[in-house]
Amino acid sequence: MAYREPTAGLLARIAQLELQLKEVLGDRDRAGGGALAVLLGAPLRVQLERTLPLELEPEKHDLVVEALQRRFDAQGQFLAVGRSCHWSLLTSSSQRDVNVSLVVRGGTTTVRVSERFKHLLGMCFAWVYILGFPLAMAMPALLRSSRVTWPAVWALLALSGVAAIRVAYSRIARARERRLRATLQELAEISTSKG
């Protein structure tokens, strides 16, 4: 294939290879949290991203909003600027901090779905405290009849609390991450559907 300019052919080939690479890699994941995320067994934030080789039509914004409202069972806030759009959910009743954006630029649509789990972490700590308080109050009665020392009991309670938070938080965070992946897939299908 002959090109008038050699660089035009190379640039076209590079663009084609980049598109193929994005299709092969699929979504890109970004998780936040560092050492605390390791301790908790799940990230404090999940951000999923997928780039589609087409431009989202503004007529599909309504379908996107309906899908998000159905999936998260909440109204959320929607903002459209040109062909791009953003939907967010941050309410005290839902205890969720979800952001979804579909950015149209240069013949592609980048779909980003993210959630911060700060409310979830607070909820796990609260439940461990609520459930652990009666156990801590029962400790003096249990200690009278055994040879266990106070430091050992408090260390056991602390480790049990950390383990309970880790198990609860990681299970719920992983379930929410799976739900975000399904949301990303659904939005990609809406964006690529005909009509």
C-alpha positions as CSV (number, residue, x, y, z in Angstrom):
1,M,0.0,0.0,0.0
2,A,1.5,3.3,-1.1
3,Y,1.0,6.5,0.8
4,R,1.7,10.0,-0.3
5,E,3.5,10.7,2.9
6,P,5.3,7.9,4.8
7,T,4.4,9.4,8.2
8,A,0.7,9.4,7.4
9,G,0.8,5.6,6.8
10,L,2.8,5.0,10.0
11,L,0.4,7.1,12.0
12,A,-2.6,5.3,10.6
13,R,-1.0,1.9,11.4
14,I,-0.1,3.1,15.0
15,A,-3.7,4.2,15.6
16,Q,-5.0,0.9,14.3
17,L,-2.6,-1.1,16.6
18,E,-3.5,1.1,19.6
19,L,-7.2,0.3,19.0
20,Q,-6.5,-3.4,18.8
21,L,-4.5,-3.3,22.0
22,K,-7.3,-1.5,23.8
23,E,-9.8,-4.1,22.6
24,V,-7.5,-6.9,23.8
25,L,-6.9,-5.3,27.2
26,G,-10.5,-4.4,27.8
27,D,-11.1,-2.5,31.0
28,R,-8.4,-0.9,33.0
29,D,-8.6,-1.2,36.7
30,R,-7.4,1.3,39.2
31,A,-7.7,0.7,42.9
32,G,-6.7,2.9,45.7
33,G,-5.8,2.5,49.4
34,G,-2.2,1.4,49.7
35,A,-1.3,-0.3,53.0
36,L,-4.8,0.1,54.5
37,A,-6.3,-1.7,51.4
38,V,-3.9,-4.6,52.1
39,L,-5.0,-4.7,55.7
40,L,-8.7,-4.6,54.8
41,G,-8.4,-7.2,52.0
42,A,-10.0,-4.9,49.4
43,P,-9.3,-1.4,47.9
44,L,-10.8,1.8,49.3
45,R,-11.7,2.9,45.7
46,V,-12.4,1.1,42.5
47,Q,-12.2,2.8,39.1
48,L,-12.9,0.8,35.9
49,E,-12.4,2.2,32.4
50,R,-13.1,1.1,28.9
51,T,-12.5,2.9,25.6
52,L,-14.9,2.1,22.8
53,P,-14.0,2.7,19.2
54,L,-17.1,4.9,18.5
55,E,-18.7,8.1,19.6
56,L,-21.7,7.9,21.9
57,E,-24.8,9.5,20.3
58,P,-26.5,12.2,22.5
59,E,-29.8,10.4,21.9
60,K,-28.5,7.5,24.0
61,H,-28.1,9.6,27.1
62,D,-31.6,8.8,28.3
63,L,-30.8,5.0,28.0
64,V,-27.7,5.5,30.0
65,V,-29.5,7.3,32.8
66,E,-32.3,4.8,32.9
67,A,-29.8,1.9,33.2
68,L,-27.9,3.6,36.0
69,Q,-31.0,4.5,37.9
70,R,-32.3,0.9,37.6
71,R,-28.9,-0.6,38.6
72,F,-28.3,1.6,41.6
73,D,-32.0,2.1,42.5
74,A,-31.5,5.9,42.9
75,Q,-32.1,9.0,40.9
76,G,-28.5,10.4,41.0
77,Q,-27.4,13.6,39.3
78,F,-27.0,13.8,35.5
79,L,-25.0,16.3,33.6
80,A,-24.5,16.4,29.8
81,V,-22.0,18.6,28.1
82,G,-22.0,18.2,24.3
83,R,-21.9,14.5,23.5
84,S,-20.2,13.6,26.9
85,C,-22.2,13.0,30.1
86,H,-21.6,12.4,33.8
87,W,-23.8,10.7,36.4
88,S,-23.1,10.7,40.1
89,L,-24.7,9.2,43.2
90,L,-23.8,10.5,46.6
91,T,-26.7,10.4,49.1
92,S,-26.8,9.7,52.8
93,S,-29.6,7.2,52.3
94,S,-27.7,5.0,49.8
95,Q,-24.4,5.2,51.6
96,R,-22.7,5.1,48.1
97,D,-20.3,7.4,46.3
98,V,-20.6,6.4,42.6
99,N,-19.4,8.3,39.6
100,V,-20.0,7.4,36.0
101,S,-18.7,9.3,33.0
102,L,-18.9,8.8,29.3
103,V,-16.4,11.1,27.5
104,V,-16.6,11.4,23.7
105,R,-13.4,12.6,22.1
106,G,-11.7,11.9,18.8
107,G,-14.0,9.2,17.5
108,T,-13.9,7.2,20.8
109,T,-16.0,7.0,23.9
110,T,-14.3,6.4,27.2
111,V,-16.6,4.9,29.9
112,R,-15.4,5.3,33.5
113,V,-17.2,3.8,36.5
114,S,-15.8,4.5,40.0
115,E,-16.9,4.1,43.6
116,R,-15.3,5.1,46.9
117,F,-15.9,2.8,49.8
118,K,-15.5,5.2,52.7
119,H,-19.1,4.8,53.8
120,L,-18.8,1.1,53.6
121,L,-15.7,1.1,55.8
122,G,-17.4,3.3,58.4
123,M,-20.4,1.0,58.4
124,C,-18.2,-2.1,59.0
125,F,-16.4,-0.4,61.9
126,A,-19.8,0.6,63.4
127,W,-21.2,-2.9,63.2
128,V,-18.1,-4.5,64.8
129,Y,-18.3,-1.9,67.6
130,I,-22.0,-2.5,68.1
131,L,-21.7,-6.2,68.1
132,G,-18.4,-6.3,70.1
133,F,-19.6,-4.0,72.9
134,P,-21.8,-6.7,74.6
135,L,-19.0,-9.2,74.4
136,A,-16.6,-6.7,76.0
137,M,-19.1,-6.1,78.8
138,A,-19.4,-9.9,79.4
139,M,-15.6,-10.3,79.7
140,P,-15.4,-9.7,83.5
141,A,-17.9,-12.5,84.2
142,L,-16.0,-14.8,81.9
143,L,-12.6,-14.0,83.4
144,R,-13.7,-14.8,87.0
145,S,-14.1,-18.4,86.1
146,S,-10.9,-18.9,84.0
147,R,-7.2,-18.4,84.2
148,V,-7.1,-16.0,81.2
149,T,-5.5,-12.6,81.8
150,W,-6.9,-9.2,80.9
151,P,-4.2,-8.4,78.3
152,A,-4.8,-11.6,76.5
153,V,-8.6,-11.0,76.4
154,W,-8.2,-7.5,75.1
155,A,-5.7,-8.7,72.5
156,L,-8.1,-11.4,71.4
157,L,-11.0,-8.9,71.2
158,A,-8.9,-6.5,69.1
159,L,-7.7,-9.2,66.7
160,S,-11.2,-10.6,66.4
161,G,-12.5,-7.1,65.6
162,V,-9.9,-6.5,62.9
163,A,-10.6,-9.9,61.4
164,A,-14.4,-9.3,61.4
165,I,-13.9,-5.9,59.7
166,R,-11.6,-7.4,57.1
167,V,-14.0,-10.3,56.3
168,A,-17.1,-8.1,56.1
169,Y,-15.5,-5.2,54.2
170,S,-13.7,-7.4,51.7
171,R,-16.8,-9.4,50.9
172,I,-19.0,-6.4,50.4
173,A,-16.4,-4.4,48.5
174,R,-15.7,-7.3,46.1
175,A,-19.5,-7.7,45.5
176,R,-19.7,-4.0,44.7
177,E,-16.8,-4.2,42.4
178,R,-18.5,-7.1,40.5
179,R,-21.6,-4.9,40.2
180,L,-19.5,-2.0,38.9
181,R,-18.0,-4.3,36.2
182,A,-21.5,-5.4,35.2
183,T,-22.5,-1.7,35.0
184,L,-19.5,-1.0,32.8
185,Q,-20.4,-3.8,30.5
186,E,-24.0,-2.7,30.3
187,L,-23.0,0.9,29.4
188,A,-20.6,-0.4,26.7
189,E,-23.5,-2.5,25.3
190,I,-25.8,0.6,25.3
191,S,-23.2,2.7,23.6
192,T,-22.5,0.1,20.9
193,S,-26.1,-0.8,20.2
194,K,-27.8,0.3,17.0
195,G,-30.8,2.5,17.1
